[in-house]
Amino acid sequence: MLQNSFLHVPSIGAKTEQRIWESGISCLNDFLEEPPDFLSKSKVDLICHHIGISNKKIASVEPAYFCSSFASGDHWRIFKEFRDTTAYIDIETTGLGGPGDIITTIALYDGERIFHYVNGTNLHDFVHDIQQYKVIVSYNGKTFDVPFIERYFGISIPHAHLDLRFILHSLGLSGGLKSCEQQLGIGRTGPMADVDGFFAILLWREYKRKNDLKALETLLSYNIQDAVNLEYIMVWAYNRKLSGIPLTLNMLEPCRLPDNPFSIDAATVNRIKQYNSGFHRGWSR
């Protein structure tokens, strides 16, 4: 879709982009070969100049350029071109970012490989690993995950950032990640189906107090499932957005959810639920 977009060019709005498409020009290179008649020479020259910049940025894999040029509602347009350098990330923490709150685990999925990071073992490896990618996809990460990561590690995350919370909201899906998963037919099942992010805190506490590895593995399974589901949802959202574009463009193939390397231990979950029968549901970040 990026090769078919003109909205990132200064002074080009949705109506002008629509007229360009209606004139028979469907992509950037078509414009270079035969600009439409309804634009002035100065406007054509401006657009051609920025198309040259765009082509260079695509070739040199610089997606952040487009995120800074597009309105936030159009960031989804970069996904296909830069999918190979995209990381889907999710973090678990001990709170909402107040004094003393820490990151407990991080899950990173790049469409092929799953990485996990645990506080006290390899958490700081994330700082190096995330630099191998140019785009991140999250759910509510612009508000929570990325600011928390930047404060906790004292680093900057300059990546192009596709936050599914806002993309899905523009498609009529709202609520937390688990609610959106249910609406898309990939809701959780089993003993963790009725829990939210607060239960991840309880799992971490159980692991730290008792060195309960089953609690840690359950937490990692939960965290990783959040991350890998993001790719499925991103592809779905991209295709839905694409269906609203008046061009004949190929949809992305639905992606397969990978096997989770960790398992949820039902006995551990049920025990923690029993001991925390009043655990707070609806904890949101």
C-alpha angles and dihedrals in degrees: 000000000000091000088055097048129101101167093095091063112097113257093015113119133179094273093052092046089051091051091049090054092045090054089064098261108125103166143030096259092050087058092052091052098046119004117204119265097232094070124082120244091250091052091047091050091050093050093046090051092053092044087058090052091046093052090051092049091050092048092048092045099242105151094161088072091064095044088056091048101043124070109252091254090064100047089104088073092077095057102092097046093049101032092114091063097043127117123195109212139185131171135202120209143176092247147338096297103285124143110305096014113135140189108255102183138357128202122202125184125179100186092270110035132045120213127186131191128197128197109247095026119044106342094123091057086078090070090063097037097052090058089068089073135063101199131045127196119201142154110244088343095137089061101034122004101045097042089047092049092048093050095042097049097028092235139122123243102205095170124129101263127211108191109196093200090073097035092053092045089058087055094051099262117123140164129063126325093268091053091050090048090054092049089053095047099251098100120151121264133194129038094331095052094097101043134092138197093296090066088059087062090053091050091052092049090051091050094048097044097046104017083241104178092187089060090051093048090050090050091049091048090052093046094047093048088057091054099045092047088059092071092052091049094044092054091048092049093046091053092047091051091046091053088064093057115095093228132093101247131158117256120226117256112253108258127236117241107238124231113271110238091213130059132217112241105220094197091055092047093048092047092052090047090052094049091045099039090156095049111155114261120198095038102162137187 
